[in-house]
């Protein structure tokens, strides 16, 4: 397949006008802990709460923008952690942004380019800048990004359970709620049997699996992939290590089921390489993993030009990050249900005054300026672990 080179976004109704420049004069970092309704297990670990970083920007006109750093607490999904993101935001990203004049969030790539990696940390500020930018132009974030959908179809991601019967109960509950797709976490020892049981009970339900890079390209593990290939799955997500694109390409040639890449895709450039190698037929676009909305939109545009379907993945975001994901998922290339299920599925209380909810597998996209949501300041204070400010 011939894959065009990644470049600046082609979906650009939000190109800057020089009507107003933006200067951020204050950045607040808030470490917030929300307990999960139910513990969630992947191939690497189990968690019962989430610690994320909320970012609030204030510009010289008094306008504010919000973002969320949804990095895991431990380096299992990727190299970043809550602590590393906190330090990167406090010591590097925030000081570079303070006092910088800009008209469009894309301009800030030149400001942050000296900092290598730290994509989850970067994503928080990039999202907050997009929120601020859209508000200053009295546009919804979805509109500013170039999206138009008023609702987004969503699926649900289910973790590794203690037993197959518990898993079946979870699937039954969420199918009954109308979710448009079920994703099952898998790992060596928890793969063929539970997936087969779900497929037998729910023969017509769109189903996919996610390994979070838990497998290797050994004969035994490839045998597992071939067994899953016969279960009418929408996709097999990230079976091998993030940097093993050749193994994914070899596997894709062996399977009828599309391979989807998640952890492997950290930029439009890595997406371009993966597609050029034939390592995937579907791409999971995550705002956090890609360093923000700017690069996420760029990957969307690359995949759309290449005829590759994409969907919006999630990192169990609080309402701030979830609203940003919703806005991104309104772009036309997002043709598969995303992991943007209702906040009430995960948390007893969110940081939004009106939490994001799903109705029969659809979530309405906020239409108010910026993220279009109202932060519940009392909820933030209740669950606050630490707060610092960086000012001009």
Secondary structure as the mmCIF struct_conf table of DSSP 4:
data_model
#
loop_
_struct_conf.conf_type_id
_struct_conf.id
_struct_conf.beg_label_comp_id
_struct_conf.beg_label_asym_id
_struct_conf.beg_label_seq_id
_struct_conf.end_label_comp_id
_struct_conf.end_label_asym_id
_struct_conf.end_label_seq_id
HELX_LH_PP_P HELX_LH_PP_P1 UNK A 4 UNK A 6
BEND BEND1 UNK A 8 UNK A 8
BEND BEND2 UNK A 10 UNK A 10
TURN_TY1_P TURN_TY1_P1 UNK A 13 UNK A 14
TURN_TY1_P TURN_TY1_P2 UNK A 18 UNK A 19
STRN STRN1 UNK A 22 UNK A 41
BEND BEND3 UNK A 43 UNK A 44
STRN STRN2 UNK A 46 UNK A 59
TURN_TY1_P TURN_TY1_P3 UNK A 60 UNK A 61
BEND BEND4 UNK A 62 UNK A 62
STRN STRN3 UNK A 64 UNK A 69
BEND BEND5 UNK A 73 UNK A 74
TURN_TY1_P TURN_TY1_P4 UNK A 75 UNK A 76
BEND BEND6 UNK A 77 UNK A 79
HELX_RH_AL_P HELX_RH_AL_P1 UNK A 82 UNK A 88
HELX_RH_PI_P HELX_RH_PI_P1 UNK A 89 UNK A 93
HELX_RH_AL_P HELX_RH_AL_P2 UNK A 94 UNK A 97
TURN_TY1_P TURN_TY1_P5 UNK A 98 UNK A 99
STRN STRN4 UNK A 101 UNK A 102
BEND BEND7 UNK A 103 UNK A 104
HELX_RH_3T_P HELX_RH_3T_P1 UNK A 105 UNK A 108
HELX_RH_AL_P HELX_RH_AL_P3 UNK A 109 UNK A 112
TURN_TY1_P TURN_TY1_P6 UNK A 113 UNK A 114
BEND BEND8 UNK A 115 UNK A 115
BEND BEND9 UNK A 117 UNK A 117
HELX_RH_AL_P HELX_RH_AL_P4 UNK A 119 UNK A 136
TURN_TY1_P TURN_TY1_P7 UNK A 137 UNK A 138
STRN STRN5 UNK A 140 UNK A 140
HELX_RH_AL_P HELX_RH_AL_P5 UNK A 141 UNK A 145
TURN_TY1_P TURN_TY1_P8 UNK A 146 UNK A 146
BEND BEND10 UNK A 150 UNK A 150
STRN STRN6 UNK A 151 UNK A 153
STRN STRN7 UNK A 154 UNK A 154
STRN STRN8 UNK A 156 UNK A 158
BEND BEND11 UNK A 162 UNK A 163
HELX_RH_AL_P HELX_RH_AL_P6 UNK A 164 UNK A 176
TURN_TY1_P TURN_TY1_P9 UNK A 177 UNK A 178
BEND BEND12 UNK A 180 UNK A 180
STRN STRN9 UNK A 182 UNK A 185
STRN STRN10 UNK A 187 UNK A 187
TURN_TY1_P TURN_TY1_P10 UNK A 188 UNK A 189
STRN STRN11 UNK A 190 UNK A 190
BEND BEND13 UNK A 191 UNK A 191
HELX_RH_AL_P HELX_RH_AL_P7 UNK A 192 UNK A 201
TURN_TY1_P TURN_TY1_P11 UNK A 203 UNK A 204
BEND BEND14 UNK A 205 UNK A 205
STRN STRN12 UNK A 207 UNK A 210
TURN_TY1_P TURN_TY1_P12 UNK A 212 UNK A 213
BEND BEND15 UNK A 217 UNK A 218
HELX_RH_AL_P HELX_RH_AL_P8 UNK A 219 UNK A 228
TURN_TY1_P TURN_TY1_P13 UNK A 229 UNK A 230
BEND BEND16 UNK A 231 UNK A 231
BEND BEND17 UNK A 234 UNK A 234
STRN STRN13 UNK A 236 UNK A 237
BEND BEND18 UNK A 240 UNK A 240
TURN_TY1_P TURN_TY1_P14 UNK A 242 UNK A 243
HELX_RH_AL_P HELX_RH_AL_P9 UNK A 245 UNK A 254
BEND BEND19 UNK A 256 UNK A 257
HELX_LH_PP_P HELX_LH_PP_P2 UNK A 258 UNK A 258
STRN STRN14 UNK A 259 UNK A 261
BEND BEND20 UNK A 262 UNK A 262
TURN_TY1_P TURN_TY1_P15 UNK A 263 UNK A 264
BEND BEND21 UNK A 266 UNK A 267
HELX_RH_AL_P HELX_RH_AL_P10 UNK A 268 UNK A 277
TURN_TY1_P TURN_TY1_P16 UNK A 278 UNK A 278
BEND BEND22 UNK A 281 UNK A 281
STRN STRN15 UNK A 282 UNK A 285
TURN_TY1_P TURN_TY1_P17 UNK A 287 UNK A 291
BEND BEND23 UNK A 292 UNK A 292
HELX_RH_AL_P HELX_RH_AL_P11 UNK A 293 UNK A 306
TURN_TY1_P TURN_TY1_P18 UNK A 307 UNK A 307
STRN STRN16 UNK A 309 UNK A 312
HELX_RH_AL_P HELX_RH_AL_P12 UNK A 319 UNK A 328
TURN_TY1_P TURN_TY1_P19 UNK A 329 UNK A 330
BEND BEND24 UNK A 331 UNK A 331
TURN_TY1_P TURN_TY1_P20 UNK A 332 UNK A 333
STRN STRN17 UNK A 334 UNK A 334
BEND BEND25 UNK A 336 UNK A 336
STRN STRN18 UNK A 338 UNK A 338
BEND BEND26 UNK A 339 UNK A 339
HELX_RH_AL_P HELX_RH_AL_P13 UNK A 343 UNK A 346
STRN STRN19 UNK A 347 UNK A 347
BEND BEND27 UNK A 348 UNK A 349
BEND BEND28 UNK A 351 UNK A 351
STRN STRN20 UNK A 352 UNK A 352
BEND BEND29 UNK A 353 UNK A 354
STRN STRN21 UNK A 359 UNK A 359
TURN_TY1_P TURN_TY1_P21 UNK A 360 UNK A 361
STRN STRN22 UNK A 362 UNK A 364
HELX_LH_PP_P HELX_LH_PP_P3 UNK A 365 UNK A 366
BEND BEND30 UNK A 368 UNK A 369
STRN STRN23 UNK A 370 UNK A 370
TURN_TY1_P TURN_TY1_P22 UNK A 371 UNK A 371
STRN STRN24 UNK A 375 UNK A 375
HELX_RH_AL_P HELX_RH_AL_P14 UNK A 377 UNK A 382
TURN_TY1_P TURN_TY1_P23 UNK A 383 UNK A 383
STRN STRN25 UNK A 384 UNK A 391
#
